[in-house]
Amino acid sequence: MDNKRDERELSRDGVIEGMPLFAKEFIAGGVAGGIAKSAVAPLERIKILFQTRQAEFRSIGLLGSFSKIAKTEGLLGFYRGNGASAARIVPYAALHYMAYEEYRRLINLSIPGFGTGPVLDLVAGSFAGATAVLFTYPLDLVRTKLAYQVKGHLPSEQVYKGIVDCFSKTYREAGTRGLYRGVAPSLYGIFPYAGLKFYFYEEMKRRVPEDHKKDITIKLACGSVAGLLGQTFTYPLDVVRRQMQVQRLSASNSADMKGTIETLVMIVQNNGWKHLFSGLSLNYLKVVPSVAIGFTVYDVMKSYLRVPSRDESVIEVSTNRRNRQPSSFNT
């Protein structure tokens, strides 16, 4: 038994050691995103309903909304749209974290004088967020449309049977543009949010004493504050994005569809500027544990997969590049 266990451990170690650096970061990010998102899925459903069905749900409050969904849809109602959400967040988080590390290394290698301080985290995080959004946005759109549906509501509204059905109907209605409806405010929001999130998290970790840096509680605290601050600055754009995503469900024709600025003005005119922060308090309940869990699991997974420190990884990538140059020249 001991020999078999040792063989399995050696085999696992061999697989981990043989994985390229970007693959380790990709896996660590995907696992972190999946665990973090699943933990807060019920709050995410309520938040989307607060943003898009204000009269029905915001008026009855958080507990009333939970009660209404439980009565009309049961326990699974809290996870409506979560399949699309999980399908989106795993590749999104994987790309986000991996791209952040790659952009960070690229900037370090291309612009040596840029430094390794918080500005680097801000820039790398911003571009990483935009990269991840562009690759995974259609899944976010589908998740929102599925979460927007409420059983027993108006029969005239579009009804989707699941992820594939929602994808196919959206594509037939508006093509590729339809799958990327609302992507503009997403990019406007993700640039500052992703950058600020990494900025605050890494800056707070730098101020933690060395003997406490591996403390899970400290990581959770740093992640919580980072998510809280980043979300507060960018939340109105999230509300605009959600409204744009669900417009097609109620719009009678394409002329009724509005752009980013038009949607923003419409929200303020119809509901007041406070609606731009609709569901923010609920979002705090979601963001704090989500970002905290995400950053913490990512750091733990990096340790498990033996990802070198960022300074060591820059040296490793630089060395690999130099080693490849002679061989490519000889060929």
N, C-alpha and C positions, 0 to 999 in steps of 0.2 A: 504493500500500500504506500509506504513512504517513498519507494523508488518511483512508483507511478506518479505520485504527487510532485516529486522533484522533476520528473520528465515534463509534466504539464507546465510547471513553472518556468523551466528552461525554454520550452517551446514558446510560451507567452512572452518571455523576455526577449527571445529572438525576433518575434514578430514586432514588438514595440521598438526594439533597437533598429530594425530594418526599415521602419516607416520614415518617410521624409518629414521634415519639420512642418511644412504647411499642412500635411495630412493630420498630424497630431493636433495642431491648432484647430483644424476644421472639425475633427471629431469632438474635441473638448468643448468647442463652442456650440455644436449641435446638441450635445447631451445637456449642457447648461441651459440652453434655451428651452428644450423640451420639458425639463423638470420645472423650471421657473414658471412657464406658461400654464402647465397643467395645474399647478398649485392655486392659481388665481382665476381659473376659467369662469366660475360662476359670477364673480365680480365683473369680469370683462363683459359678459352677456348683459348684465344690468346696466353697465356704463353705456353700452351702445344703445340700449333702449331709452335711457335718459337723454342721450344726445339727439335721437331721431324721432322719438315718440313722446315728446314732452308732456302733452295734455294727458296721456294715459298713465304714464309711469312716474314722471317727476312729481306730479301733483299728489301721488299717494305715498311718496317717500321710499326710502331704502327697504324697510321692513315690509311695507305694503307691496312693493314690487316683488320681493322674494315670495311672499304669500300668494300673490296672484299667479306667478309662474308655477309654483308648486301645485296649486289647485288645478290650473288649466292644462299643464304639460307634464307634471310630475317631476321626479328627480332628474331625468334625462333632459328636461327643458333647460336646466342650468348649463348644459353642455351643448346646446344647439349651436351649430357652427364651429364647435371646437375641433371637429375632425379637420376642417379646412384650416383652422387656426394652427393646429399642431403640424399639419402638412406644410404650412408656411413658415412657422417659427423655427423649426429644426434647421432647414436649409438657410433661412434668414440669419439666425444666430450663428450658424457655422460660418457663413460667408462674412458676417459682420466682424466676428472676433478674428478670423483668419486674415481678412483684408486689413483690419487695424494693425495687426502685427506686421503684415507685408508692407503696408504703406510706411509704417514706422521705420522699418529696416531700409526701405527704398530711399526715404528722405535722409536717413543717417549716412547711407553710402553715397548718395548723389550730392548732398549738401553737407559736408562734414562740419561746417561752422554753424549749422542750425541748432546744435545742442540737443540735449535729451530731457529738457525740462517740460513743464506743463503745456507750453505752446505747441510742442511736438505732439503731445497727446490730443490736444484740441484739434489740430489740423488732420492728423491721422484718423481720429475718431469720426470727424465730419465726413471725410471722403469714403471711409469704410461704410458708414451708414447709408450714404447715397448709393454706393455700389450694391449693397445688399437689397435696398428698396427696389432698384431697377430690375433686379433679377427675380424678385419674389412678389412684386406688387399684385399681379393677377390673383394670387392666392388670398391676399388680404382683402381684395374686393369681394371675392366669393364668400369669404368668412363673414364679412359685414352683411351681405345680402341675406345669407342664411340666418344670421343672428337677428336681423331686422324682422323676419317673419314671426307672426304671433298667431297661434291657432285660434280659430273662431273670429278672425278679423274680416275685413271687407273682402267678399269673394272676387271683386274686380281686380284686386292686386295680383301681381305676378306671384306664382307659387313654384318653388323649386323643390324637387324631390331629394336632392343631394348635391354633392360637390360636382360630379360629372355633368349632371343635368343643368346646374347653374352655369358652369363653364360653357356648355354647348349653346344654351339659350342666349347668354350674354354675347357670345361671339357671333351668333346668327343675327342678332339685333343690331349690333354696332361694330362688328369686326374687332381688329386689334385695338383700335381706339377705345372701344367699349371696355376692354379688359384693363385699360390703363386710365380709366376715368377717375379723376381725383389725385393723380400722381403728382401734379404740380405742387399742391399744398403739402403733400407728403414729403417732397424733396425740400421745400422751404422749411418745413418743421424738423426733418431729420438732420439737416446740416448742423443747426445749432444744438439740437437735443443730443445727438450721438456724440458730438464733440465735447459738449459740456459734461455729459455723463462720464466719459473717460477722463476728462480733465479733472473733475472733482474727485473721482475715485482714486486715481493715481496720485493726485496731490495730497489727499488725506493719508494715503498709505505711506507716502514719503515722510510724513510727520509722526508716524507711529514708531516707538522705540524698537530697535532691532529684535529684542527678545520677545516682542509681542506680535511681530509681523505675520506669524503663522497661526495666530489665534483665530479660530472660526468666528467667534463673537465679534472681534474687531473687524474682520472682513465684512460681516453682515452689517455692522454699523456704518462702515464707510460706504458700502453699496446703497444702503437705505438713504443716506443724506444725498449721495450723488444722483439717485433717481428722483428724489423729491425736488431738488433744486432745478435739475434739467427739465423736468416735466412742467414745472410752474411757468417757466419762460416761454414754452412752446405749445401749451395746451390749446389756445384758440384755433391754431391751424389744424389741430386734430379734429375739432368740432366741424370746421369747414370741410375737411376731407370726408368725414362720415356723411355729411349732408349731400355732398356731390355724388358719393357712391350710391346712395339710395334714391336719388332724384328720378332715375329712369323707372323705378318701380311705380311711381305715382304720376310722372309726366305723361301727358296725352300725346305729345309729339316732340320732335327734336327741337322745335322752336322754344319749348319750355325749359330746355336744358341751359344751365348757367355755368359761367366760368368761375374761377377762384374769387376774383374781386367782387363779381356780381353776387355770388353766394354769400360772401362776407357781409356785403351791404344789406342783402335781403334778411339775413339773420338779425342784424342790428335793428333794421327798420321794423320787422315783424315781432321780434321778441325782446329787443333791448340788448345792450352790450353785455349784460350779465349772462345771457344765454351762451356767449362765447366761452364761458367757464362752467357751463352746465355739466354736472357730473364730476367736477374737479375733486371735490372732497372724497367722492367714491373712488376716483382714480388714485388718490393718495393711498387709500387702503390697498389698492391693487399694485401700484408702482413700487411702494416701499418694500414689500416682501419679494416682488418679482425681480427687481433690479438687484436687491441684496442677495437673493438666492442665485441669480444668474452669475454675478461676479464671483461669488464664493465657490459655486460648483465648478466654474471655469478654472479658477486657481487650483482647486483640488484635483481636477482632471489633468491639468498640465503637470502637476506633481506626479500623478499616477503614471502618466505617459512619458515621464522624464523629459519634459520640454526644458531646454537650457534657459538660463536667465536671458533677458533681452540683450544685454551687453555681449554675452557669450554667443547668442544666436547671430548677432551682426558679424562677429568674427568668423563664425562657422560659414555663413553664407558668402562672405567676402573671400574666404579661403577656397571654398568650392568653386567660385567663379574663376579665381586665378588658376586653379588646377585644370579647369575645362578649357581655358584659352589655348595652351600649347597643343592639346590634342586636336582641337578644331582647326588650328593653323596647319598642323601636319597633314590632316586629311585634305 
